[in-house]
């Protein structure tokens, strides 16, 4: 039987997702049924289309992506349909999508041209699709046989998914991503997608199994994926389970001898109100990172409340002061351009940025608002930076008070909002 070509969109942005999906494929014993190919650009697609091995066998083009990759995805879909023979494509090729963007707005995936759009977590739906593809591989009209098994181009999977089901280890893909120990969030910040999934945790036994395999493979730098580092294993947001987190990090270091452990920094940021002497002490004692990532998002108290952050600016100051006392540096995220944000708010945020940097030596990272699907602000659009605010922000970034990441964010948000608006206009 011919193997199926699994042709995967892979970038630096989505490689953790790609790795996890391929580990699932391997764990479910489908590795022998697929030939893997990777692409990032239109040139990669052109090269693939000229390969007889690819054009003569069934092809599944797989995209797992977040909204920041929207423009690249659209360009690549157009290139695929341009380069691959239309007659063969209609028989043997299928375009599928999943990931944060499609989960939040699957209808936009349909408009982009995907045949199947998988909404939700992948631990059930992805193995089901792989199994179906293998079953239909020998059929003369592979594409038709696959699509006939689905009632809609939007595939919703609401079955519960335990995080323990899979560990991110395999042999067919070299990257081992950070270990996801928590999914979802207790809070419902209006701009953030994290809370669109229920809060769940990986068990300590599964985490220790990961440590053992990690050590066996002689890996040296241990990281975690956790939307709120010190809410791991918490029953409710007001009750931090610091003892469990300390046990986890202590076990990694002392029992398994892992020296380079990062926690409380991307992609396991900490909410400001969870930073205290106990949690800062845990990082200081067991972790190699000297910085701790914290989301402030705005320096304007009214905006913080409207975003439903669940904390005030005083919590950010307290976190920065505590970390400084423990010899750690706070890395604070601020976002500009929230919908209906005024220049007065922007100037207030800039004043907070300068104050925090001056008092605590904190590193300030500046971002720009991007509407994310599934959030209350998805249909809203960014507010431009006022002239005074922009000049001050440029001055601060040039002077080392903050980063200039906002500039790239502005251009990205413009491009992506144009695409989102085009979807709305084509209803």
C-alpha positions as CSV (number, residue, x, y, z in Angstrom):
1,X,0.0,0.0,0.0
2,X,1.2,3.5,-0.8
3,X,2.2,5.7,2.0
4,X,0.3,9.0,2.5
5,X,2.3,12.2,2.1
6,X,1.8,14.2,5.3
7,X,2.8,17.7,4.2
8,X,3.2,20.0,7.2
9,X,3.3,23.8,7.6
10,X,6.2,24.3,10.0
11,X,7.7,27.6,11.3
12,X,9.5,28.8,14.4
13,X,6.1,30.0,15.7
14,X,4.2,26.7,15.5
15,X,6.9,24.1,15.8
16,X,5.9,23.1,19.4
17,X,2.4,22.2,18.0
18,X,3.9,20.3,15.1
19,X,6.2,18.3,17.4
20,X,3.3,17.3,19.6
21,X,1.1,16.2,16.7
22,X,3.9,14.1,15.3
23,X,4.5,12.5,18.7
24,X,0.8,11.5,18.8
25,X,1.1,10.1,15.3
26,X,4.1,8.0,16.4
27,X,2.5,7.0,19.7
28,X,-0.6,5.7,17.9
29,X,1.7,3.6,15.6
30,X,0.9,5.5,12.4
31,X,4.5,6.5,11.6
32,X,4.9,3.7,9.0
33,X,1.8,4.9,7.1
34,X,3.1,8.4,6.3
35,X,5.9,10.1,4.5
36,X,6.6,13.4,6.2
37,X,7.4,16.6,4.3
38,X,7.7,20.1,5.8
39,X,7.3,23.5,4.2
40,X,7.4,27.1,5.3
41,X,7.4,29.2,2.1
42,X,5.9,29.2,-1.3
43,X,9.3,28.1,-2.7
44,X,9.1,25.0,-0.5
45,X,5.7,24.2,-1.9
46,X,6.9,24.6,-5.5
47,X,9.8,22.1,-4.8
48,X,7.4,19.6,-3.3
49,X,5.0,19.9,-6.3
50,X,7.8,18.9,-8.6
51,X,8.6,15.7,-6.7
52,X,7.0,12.6,-8.4
53,X,6.9,10.8,-5.0
54,X,4.6,13.5,-3.7
55,X,2.4,14.0,-6.7
56,X,1.7,10.3,-7.2
57,X,0.4,9.5,-3.7
58,X,-2.4,10.8,-1.5
59,X,-1.5,14.1,0.2
60,X,-2.7,15.6,3.4
61,X,-1.6,19.2,3.9
62,X,-1.7,19.9,7.6
63,X,-1.7,23.4,9.1
64,X,-1.7,24.1,12.9
65,X,-1.5,27.8,13.5
66,X,-2.3,30.8,15.6
67,X,-3.6,34.1,14.3
68,X,-0.2,35.7,13.9
69,X,0.5,33.3,11.0
70,X,-2.7,34.0,9.2
71,X,-1.1,35.9,6.2
72,X,1.5,33.2,5.6
73,X,-1.1,30.5,5.8
74,X,-3.3,32.2,3.1
75,X,-0.3,32.7,0.8
76,X,0.6,29.0,1.1
77,X,-2.9,27.7,0.5
78,X,-3.0,29.7,-2.7
79,X,0.4,28.4,-3.8
80,X,-0.6,24.8,-3.1
81,X,-3.7,25.1,-5.3
82,X,-1.6,26.8,-8.0
83,X,1.2,24.3,-8.0
84,X,-0.6,20.9,-7.6
85,X,-2.4,19.5,-10.6
86,X,-6.1,20.4,-10.3
87,X,-7.3,17.0,-11.5
88,X,-5.0,15.1,-9.1
89,X,-5.7,17.5,-6.3
90,X,-9.5,16.8,-6.5
91,X,-8.8,13.1,-6.2
92,X,-5.9,12.7,-3.8
93,X,-5.3,15.9,-1.8
94,X,-6.9,17.3,1.3
95,X,-6.3,20.5,3.3
96,X,-6.8,20.3,7.0
97,X,-6.3,22.9,9.8
98,X,-6.3,23.1,13.5
99,X,-4.7,25.1,16.3
100,X,-5.7,28.3,18.2
101,X,-7.0,30.3,15.2
102,X,-9.2,27.6,13.8
103,X,-10.4,26.6,17.2
104,X,-11.5,30.2,17.9
105,X,-12.9,30.9,14.5
106,X,-13.4,27.7,12.4
107,X,-15.6,29.5,9.9
108,X,-12.6,31.6,8.8
109,X,-10.8,28.4,8.1
110,X,-13.6,27.4,5.7
111,X,-13.3,30.7,4.0
112,X,-9.5,30.2,3.6
113,X,-10.1,27.0,1.7
114,X,-9.5,24.3,4.2
115,X,-11.5,21.1,3.6
116,X,-11.6,20.2,7.3
117,X,-11.2,22.6,10.3
118,X,-10.7,20.9,13.7
119,X,-12.1,23.0,16.5
120,X,-10.8,22.2,20.0
121,X,-8.1,20.0,21.5
122,X,-6.3,17.5,19.2
123,X,-5.7,14.5,21.4
124,X,-8.9,12.7,20.2
125,X,-9.6,14.2,16.8
126,X,-6.1,13.9,15.4
127,X,-5.7,10.2,15.9
128,X,-9.2,9.6,14.6
129,X,-8.3,11.5,11.4
130,X,-5.0,9.6,11.0
131,X,-6.8,6.3,11.4
132,X,-9.4,7.3,8.8
133,X,-6.8,8.5,6.3
134,X,-5.0,5.1,6.6
135,X,-8.2,3.2,6.1
136,X,-9.0,5.2,2.9
137,X,-5.5,5.3,1.5
138,X,-6.1,2.6,-1.1
139,X,-9.3,4.2,-2.4
140,X,-9.3,5.6,-5.9
141,X,-10.8,8.9,-4.7
142,X,-9.0,9.5,-1.5
143,X,-10.2,13.0,-1.0
144,X,-13.9,12.2,-1.6
145,X,-13.8,9.2,0.7
146,X,-12.3,11.2,3.5
147,X,-14.6,14.1,3.2
148,X,-17.7,11.9,3.0
149,X,-17.1,10.8,6.5
150,X,-17.7,14.3,7.9
151,X,-21.0,16.1,8.1
152,X,-19.4,19.5,7.9
153,X,-16.1,21.2,7.1
154,X,-16.0,22.3,10.8
155,X,-15.2,19.3,13.0
156,X,-16.0,20.0,16.7
157,X,-14.6,17.6,19.3
158,X,-15.9,18.1,22.8
159,X,-14.7,14.9,24.3
160,X,-12.6,15.5,27.5
161,X,-8.9,15.3,27.1
162,X,-6.6,14.3,30.0
163,X,-3.1,16.0,29.7
164,X,-1.5,12.7,30.8
165,X,-2.5,10.9,27.6
166,X,0.7,11.8,25.7
167,X,4.2,12.9,26.6
168,X,6.1,15.0,24.0
169,X,8.7,12.4,23.1
170,X,9.3,10.5,19.9
171,X,11.9,9.4,17.4
172,X,10.6,10.8,14.1
173,X,10.9,14.5,15.1
174,X,14.0,15.9,16.8
175,X,12.5,18.7,18.8
176,X,11.2,18.1,22.3
177,X,9.0,21.0,23.3
178,X,8.5,22.3,26.8
179,X,6.3,20.1,28.9
180,X,2.7,21.3,29.1
181,X,1.6,20.9,32.7
182,X,-1.5,23.2,32.7
183,X,-4.0,24.1,30.0
184,X,-6.7,26.8,30.4
185,X,-6.9,29.7,32.9
186,X,-9.0,30.7,35.8
187,X,-9.3,34.2,34.5
188,X,-11.1,35.5,31.4
189,X,-9.1,38.4,30.2
190,X,-11.0,39.9,27.3
191,X,-8.1,39.8,24.8
192,X,-6.7,36.3,25.7
193,X,-7.5,32.9,24.2
194,X,-6.1,30.8,27.1
195,X,-9.4,30.8,29.1
196,X,-11.3,29.3,26.1
197,X,-10.3,25.9,27.4
198,X,-11.2,24.5,30.9
199,X,-8.4,24.4,33.5
200,X,-6.7,21.0,33.7
201,X,-3.3,19.8,34.9
202,X,-0.8,17.1,34.1
203,X,-0.4,14.7,37.0
204,X,2.8,14.6,39.0
205,X,3.4,11.0,38.0
206,X,3.2,11.9,34.4
207,X,5.6,14.8,35.0
208,X,8.0,12.5,36.7
209,X,7.8,10.1,33.8
210,X,8.8,13.0,31.6
211,X,11.8,13.8,33.8
212,X,13.0,10.3,33.7
213,X,12.9,10.1,29.9
214,X,14.3,13.6,29.6
215,X,17.3,12.6,31.7
216,X,17.7,9.3,29.8
217,X,18.0,11.2,26.6
218,X,20.6,13.5,28.2
219,X,18.7,16.7,27.5
220,X,20.0,19.7,29.6
221,X,17.5,22.5,29.5
222,X,14.1,21.9,31.1
223,X,11.2,24.2,30.4
224,X,7.4,24.1,31.0
225,X,4.2,25.4,29.3
226,X,2.0,26.8,32.0
227,X,-0.3,29.8,31.4
228,X,0.1,30.8,35.1
229,X,3.2,29.2,36.6
230,X,2.0,29.4,40.2
231,X,-1.5,28.2,39.6
232,X,-0.4,24.7,38.6
233,X,-2.4,22.2,40.7
234,X,-4.5,25.0,42.3
235,X,-8.1,24.2,43.1
236,X,-9.1,27.9,42.7
237,X,-7.2,31.0,41.8
238,X,-6.9,32.3,45.3
239,X,-5.2,29.2,46.6
240,X,-1.7,28.7,45.3
241,X,-0.3,25.2,45.8
242,X,3.4,26.2,46.2
243,X,4.4,23.0,47.9
244,X,3.5,20.9,44.9
245,X,5.4,23.2,42.5
246,X,8.4,23.1,44.8
247,X,8.3,19.3,44.9
248,X,8.1,19.2,41.1
249,X,11.2,21.5,40.6
250,X,13.1,19.9,43.5
251,X,12.5,16.4,42.0
252,X,13.8,17.5,38.6
253,X,16.9,18.9,40.1
254,X,17.8,16.6,42.9
255,X,16.4,13.2,41.9
256,X,17.0,13.4,38.1
257,X,20.0,15.8,38.2
258,X,18.6,18.3,35.7
259,X,20.7,21.4,36.2
260,X,19.1,23.9,33.9
261,X,15.5,24.4,34.8
262,X,13.4,27.4,33.7
263,X,10.1,28.2,35.4
264,X,8.1,31.4,35.7
265,X,9.5,32.7,32.4
266,X,8.0,32.2,28.9
267,X,6.3,29.9,28.2
268,X,5.4,29.5,31.9
269,X,4.7,33.1,32.9
270,X,3.5,34.2,36.3
271,X,0.6,36.4,37.2
272,X,1.8,39.3,39.4
273,X,-0.4,38.5,42.4
274,X,1.2,35.0,42.6
275,X,4.6,36.4,43.3
276,X,5.5,36.5,46.9
277,X,8.5,35.6,49.1
278,X,7.7,31.9,48.9
279,X,7.2,31.6,45.1
280,X,10.2,33.9,44.4
281,X,12.2,31.8,46.8
282,X,11.3,28.6,44.9
283,X,12.5,30.1,41.6
284,X,15.7,31.3,43.2
285,X,16.4,27.9,44.8
286,X,15.7,25.5,42.0
287,X,15.7,27.4,38.7
288,X,18.4,28.7,36.4
289,X,16.5,31.6,35.0
290,X,17.2,35.0,36.7
291,X,14.2,36.6,35.1
292,X,10.5,36.1,35.7
293,X,7.9,37.0,33.1
294,X,4.8,38.9,34.4
295,X,1.8,40.3,32.5
296,X,0.8,43.8,33.5
297,X,-0.7,44.6,30.0
298,X,-1.7,48.2,30.9
299,X,-0.6,50.9,33.3
300,X,-4.0,52.4,33.4
301,X,-6.1,51.2,36.3
302,X,-9.4,51.6,34.4
303,X,-8.1,49.7,31.4
304,X,-6.8,46.9,33.7
305,X,-10.3,46.6,35.2
306,X,-12.1,46.6,31.8
307,X,-9.8,43.9,30.6
308,X,-10.8,41.8,33.6
309,X,-7.3,41.1,34.6
310,X,-8.2,40.3,38.1
311,X,-5.4,42.4,39.7
312,X,-4.3,46.0,40.0
313,X,-1.1,47.9,39.2
314,X,-0.1,47.6,42.8
315,X,0.2,43.8,42.3
316,X,2.7,44.5,39.5
317,X,4.8,46.8,41.8
318,X,4.7,44.2,44.6
319,X,5.9,41.5,42.3
320,X,8.7,43.6,40.9
321,X,9.9,44.6,44.4
322,X,9.7,41.1,45.7
323,X,11.7,39.7,42.8
324,X,14.3,42.4,43.1
325,X,14.8,41.5,46.8
326,X,15.4,37.9,45.8
327,X,18.0,38.9,43.2
328,X,15.6,38.3,40.3
329,X,14.6,40.6,37.5
330,X,10.9,41.0,36.5
331,X,10.1,41.0,32.7
332,X,6.9,42.9,32.4
333,X,4.6,42.8,29.4
334,X,2.6,45.8,28.3
335,X,0.2,46.0,25.4
336,X,-0.7,49.1,23.5
337,X,-3.6,49.7,21.1
338,X,-6.5,48.1,22.9
339,X,-9.9,48.9,21.4
340,X,-11.1,52.4,22.4
341,X,-7.8,53.0,24.2
342,X,-7.2,56.8,24.4
343,X,-3.9,58.6,24.2
344,X,-4.3,59.6,27.8
345,X,-4.3,55.9,28.8
346,X,-1.3,55.3,26.6
347,X,0.6,58.1,28.4
348,X,-0.5,56.7,31.7
349,X,0.9,53.3,30.7
350,X,4.2,54.9,29.6
351,X,4.5,56.7,32.9
352,X,4.0,53.3,34.7
353,X,6.7,51.7,32.4
354,X,9.2,54.4,33.3
355,X,8.4,54.2,37.0
356,X,8.7,50.4,37.1
357,X,11.9,50.3,35.1
358,X,13.5,53.1,37.3
359,X,12.4,51.6,40.7
360,X,13.2,47.9,40.1
361,X,15.4,47.7,37.1
362,X,12.7,45.6,35.4
363,X,12.8,44.7,31.8
364,X,9.8,46.0,29.9
365,X,8.5,44.2,26.8
366,X,6.0,46.2,24.6
367,X,3.4,44.6,22.4
368,X,0.5,45.8,20.3
369,X,-3.1,44.5,20.4
370,X,-4.1,41.7,18.0
371,X,-7.7,40.5,18.1
372,X,-7.7,36.8,18.8
373,X,-10.6,34.5,17.8
374,X,-12.9,33.2,20.6
375,X,-12.2,36.2,22.8
376,X,-14.7,39.1,23.6
377,X,-12.5,41.6,21.7
378,X,-12.1,39.5,18.5
379,X,-14.6,41.7,16.6
380,X,-13.0,44.9,17.9
381,X,-10.0,46.6,16.2
382,X,-6.9,48.3,17.6
383,X,-6.6,51.9,18.6
384,X,-3.6,53.7,17.0
385,X,-0.9,55.1,19.1
386,X,-1.3,58.9,19.6
387,X,1.5,61.1,18.4
388,X,2.8,62.1,21.9
389,X,2.6,58.5,23.0
390,X,4.4,57.2,19.9
391,X,7.3,59.7,20.3
392,X,7.7,58.8,24.0
393,X,7.6,55.1,23.2
394,X,10.3,55.6,20.6
395,X,12.4,57.5,23.1
396,X,12.0,54.9,25.7
397,X,12.8,52.0,23.4
398,X,15.9,53.9,22.1
399,X,17.0,54.6,25.6
400,X,16.7,51.0,26.8
401,X,13.7,51.5,29.0
402,X,11.6,49.1,27.0
403,X,11.7,47.0,23.8
404,X,10.5,48.2,20.4
405,X,8.5,45.1,19.8
406,X,5.4,47.2,19.5
407,X,6.5,48.5,16.1
408,X,6.4,45.0,14.5
409,X,3.2,44.4,16.4
410,X,1.5,47.4,14.7
411,X,2.3,46.2,11.2
412,X,1.3,42.7,12.1
413,X,-2.0,43.8,13.5
414,X,-2.7,46.0,10.4
415,X,-2.1,43.0,8.1
416,X,-4.2,40.6,10.1
417,X,-7.1,42.9,10.7
418,X,-7.3,43.5,7.0
419,X,-7.6,39.8,6.4
420,X,-10.2,39.4,9.2
421,X,-12.2,42.3,7.8
422,X,-12.1,40.7,4.3
423,X,-13.7,37.5,5.9
424,X,-16.5,39.6,7.3
425,X,-17.1,41.4,4.0
426,X,-17.4,38.1,2.1
427,X,-20.2,36.7,4.3
